[in-house]
């Protein structure tokens, strides 16, 4: 499926959607945002990366703040870093440098690797954008995590690509409804900058038994206070 430019959504949203569809909807549909210590640290971290520039280090050309878009995903955005590695196999011809080069996306994250694929989906989406732009196949990408200060090599296999397309489609489907999903309370909520906007605790389900027990407990406390001298 190819999307038109009018239907494009922000590429960075795929990480938010995979992490929490409600967080994504609050940010990208309702345009709500609040900062906390984690968002401040993330913004400062990315500000150092998002200065557009090009430099060459041996057989690697480093470009920063690279515009991206993919018709098949219906996403657009900015890549933190795209490295062009010299290759002996199929690759690109670049105007200022001889030989052949293969683009490799590098995403920067302030924290540490996550147990889910949400960061990897964002990286894979960037790779798909580069593949559409340059007509090449990209097998790997990198995520640099600021907390351990190291790169994680990510294999862009078919399973990850399929998940990337599926999540992108889910984003478009959700955006088309215009409905913000209900919250799913979990331990990650307390670190979310939107927790006071989202109020996930209001959506926490309580069983009838627990509700009755709580009500009886409150009544018994009230009776005890009334009988107290």
C-alpha positions as CSV (number, residue, x, y, z in Angstrom):
1,X,0.0,0.0,0.0
2,X,1.2,3.5,-0.9
3,X,0.0,6.5,1.1
4,X,-0.4,10.0,-0.2
5,X,1.6,12.9,1.4
6,X,-1.6,14.2,2.9
7,X,-1.9,11.0,4.9
8,X,1.7,11.0,6.2
9,X,2.1,10.7,10.0
10,X,5.3,11.5,12.0
11,X,7.8,8.8,11.9
12,X,8.9,9.4,15.6
13,X,5.3,8.4,16.6
14,X,5.8,4.8,15.7
15,X,8.0,4.4,18.8
16,X,5.4,6.1,21.0
17,X,2.5,4.1,19.5
18,X,4.4,0.8,20.1
19,X,5.2,1.8,23.7
20,X,1.6,3.1,24.5
21,X,-1.1,3.9,21.9
22,X,-2.8,6.3,24.4
23,X,0.5,8.2,24.9
24,X,0.8,8.5,21.1
25,X,-2.8,9.7,20.7
26,X,-2.4,12.3,23.4
27,X,0.7,13.6,21.8
28,X,0.0,13.3,18.1
29,X,-3.8,13.6,17.9
30,X,-4.7,15.8,20.9
31,X,-1.4,17.8,20.7
32,X,-0.8,17.5,24.5
33,X,2.6,17.5,26.0
34,X,4.2,17.9,29.4
35,X,7.9,17.8,30.2
36,X,9.6,15.9,33.1
37,X,13.2,15.1,33.9
38,X,13.3,12.3,31.3
39,X,12.0,14.5,28.5
40,X,14.4,17.3,29.4
41,X,17.3,14.9,29.3
42,X,16.1,13.5,26.0
43,X,15.7,16.9,24.4
44,X,19.2,18.0,25.5
45,X,20.6,14.7,24.3
46,X,19.0,15.0,20.8
47,X,19.9,18.7,20.5
48,X,23.5,17.8,20.3
49,X,22.7,15.3,17.5
50,X,20.2,17.3,15.4
51,X,22.6,19.9,14.1
52,X,22.7,19.3,10.4
53,X,26.2,18.5,9.3
54,X,28.4,16.2,7.1
55,X,31.8,14.8,8.0
56,X,34.0,12.0,6.8
57,X,35.9,9.6,9.1
58,X,37.9,7.1,7.1
59,X,35.5,4.9,5.2
60,X,32.4,6.4,6.9
61,X,30.6,9.6,6.0
62,X,28.4,10.9,8.9
63,X,25.3,13.0,8.1
64,X,23.1,14.4,10.8
65,X,19.4,15.6,10.8
66,X,18.5,13.8,7.6
67,X,14.9,14.3,6.2
68,X,13.1,11.0,5.6
69,X,9.8,9.7,4.1
70,X,8.3,6.4,3.0
71,X,5.2,6.0,0.9
72,X,4.7,2.4,1.9
73,X,4.6,3.4,5.6
74,X,3.0,6.7,5.2
75,X,5.5,8.2,7.6
76,X,7.9,11.2,7.5
77,X,10.5,12.6,9.9
78,X,14.1,13.3,10.6
79,X,16.9,10.7,11.2
80,X,19.3,11.5,14.0
81,X,22.3,10.2,12.0
82,X,22.7,8.4,8.7
83,X,26.2,6.9,8.1
84,X,27.3,6.0,4.6
85,X,29.8,3.1,4.8
86,X,32.1,2.4,1.9
87,X,31.3,-1.0,0.4
88,X,32.7,-3.3,-2.3
89,X,29.3,-4.6,-3.1
90,X,26.1,-2.8,-4.4
91,X,25.8,0.7,-3.1
92,X,25.4,4.4,-4.0
93,X,27.6,6.7,-6.0
94,X,28.1,10.0,-4.0
95,X,28.9,13.2,-5.8
96,X,31.9,14.3,-3.7
97,X,33.4,10.9,-2.9
98,X,34.6,8.0,-5.1
99,X,33.5,4.4,-4.7
100,X,30.3,2.9,-3.5
101,X,28.5,3.7,-0.2
102,X,25.7,2.1,1.8
103,X,23.5,4.2,4.1
104,X,23.1,2.9,7.7
105,X,20.6,4.6,10.1
106,X,21.7,5.4,13.6
107,X,19.1,6.4,16.2
108,X,20.0,8.0,19.5
109,X,18.2,7.3,22.8
110,X,18.9,8.8,26.2
111,X,18.1,5.7,28.2
112,X,18.9,2.0,28.0
113,X,17.7,-0.8,25.7
114,X,14.0,-1.7,26.2
115,X,12.4,-5.1,26.6
116,X,10.1,-4.4,23.7
117,X,10.8,-3.6,20.0
118,X,9.5,0.0,20.2
119,X,13.0,1.6,19.6
120,X,13.8,-1.0,16.9
121,X,10.6,-0.2,15.0
122,X,11.6,3.5,14.7
123,X,15.0,2.4,13.4
124,X,13.5,0.0,11.0
125,X,11.1,2.6,9.7
126,X,14.1,4.9,9.0
127,X,15.8,2.1,7.1
128,X,12.7,1.6,5.0
129,X,12.7,5.3,4.2
130,X,16.3,5.2,3.1
131,X,15.7,2.1,1.0
132,X,12.9,3.8,-0.8
133,X,15.0,7.0,-1.3
134,X,18.1,5.3,-2.6
135,X,16.9,2.0,-4.0
136,X,19.2,-0.1,-1.8
137,X,18.8,-2.9,0.8
138,X,19.8,-2.2,4.4
139,X,20.5,-5.2,6.5
140,X,21.5,-3.5,9.8
141,X,21.1,-0.3,11.8
142,X,22.3,1.0,15.1
143,X,20.8,2.4,18.3
144,X,23.1,4.4,20.5
145,X,21.9,4.4,24.1
146,X,23.1,7.2,26.3
147,X,22.9,5.4,29.6
148,X,25.3,2.6,28.9
149,X,27.0,4.8,26.2
150,X,27.2,2.1,23.6
151,X,25.7,1.1,20.3
152,X,23.3,-1.7,19.8
153,X,23.5,-3.4,16.4
154,X,20.0,-4.2,15.2
155,X,19.3,-6.8,12.5
156,X,16.6,-5.5,10.2
157,X,15.1,-8.9,9.4
158,X,11.8,-9.7,7.9
159,X,10.0,-10.2,11.2
160,X,11.0,-6.7,12.3
161,X,10.0,-5.3,9.0
162,X,6.6,-7.0,9.1
163,X,6.0,-5.6,12.6
164,X,7.0,-2.1,11.5
165,X,4.5,-2.2,8.6
166,X,1.8,-3.6,11.0
167,X,2.4,-0.9,13.6
168,X,2.4,1.9,11.0
169,X,-0.9,0.6,9.7
170,X,-2.3,0.5,13.2
171,X,-1.3,4.1,13.6
172,X,-3.1,5.2,10.5
173,X,-6.2,3.2,11.5
174,X,-6.2,4.8,14.9
175,X,-5.6,8.3,13.5
176,X,-8.6,7.8,11.1
177,X,-10.9,7.0,14.0
178,X,-9.9,10.1,15.9
179,X,-10.5,8.2,19.2
180,X,-7.9,8.3,22.0
181,X,-7.5,4.7,23.3
182,X,-8.2,3.9,27.0
183,X,-5.2,3.7,29.3
184,X,-3.6,0.5,30.2
185,X,-2.0,1.0,33.7
186,X,1.4,-0.5,34.1
187,X,4.7,0.3,35.9
188,X,5.9,2.5,33.0
189,X,3.1,5.0,33.6
190,X,4.8,6.6,36.6
191,X,7.8,7.7,34.5
192,X,5.6,9.1,31.6
193,X,5.5,12.9,31.4
194,X,1.8,12.7,30.4
195,X,0.7,10.7,33.5
196,X,-1.2,13.7,34.9
197,X,-2.9,14.3,31.5
198,X,-3.6,10.6,30.9
199,X,-4.7,9.8,34.5
200,X,-4.4,6.0,33.9
201,X,-5.6,5.2,37.4
202,X,-9.1,6.2,36.4
203,X,-9.2,3.3,34.0
204,X,-7.9,0.7,36.5
205,X,-10.6,-2.0,36.7
206,X,-11.7,-3.2,40.1
207,X,-13.7,-6.3,40.7
208,X,-17.1,-6.2,42.3
209,X,-15.8,-8.2,45.3
210,X,-12.9,-5.7,45.9
211,X,-15.3,-2.8,45.6
212,X,-17.7,-4.2,48.2
213,X,-14.9,-5.1,50.5
214,X,-13.5,-1.6,50.3
215,X,-17.0,-0.1,50.9
216,X,-17.6,-2.4,53.9
217,X,-14.2,-1.5,55.3
218,X,-15.0,2.2,55.1
219,X,-18.4,1.7,56.7
220,X,-16.9,-0.3,59.6
221,X,-14.4,2.5,60.2
222,X,-17.2,5.0,60.2
223,X,-19.1,3.0,62.8
224,X,-16.1,2.6,64.9
225,X,-15.5,6.4,64.9
226,X,-19.1,7.1,65.8
227,X,-19.0,4.7,68.8
228,X,-15.7,6.0,70.1
229,X,-16.0,8.0,73.3
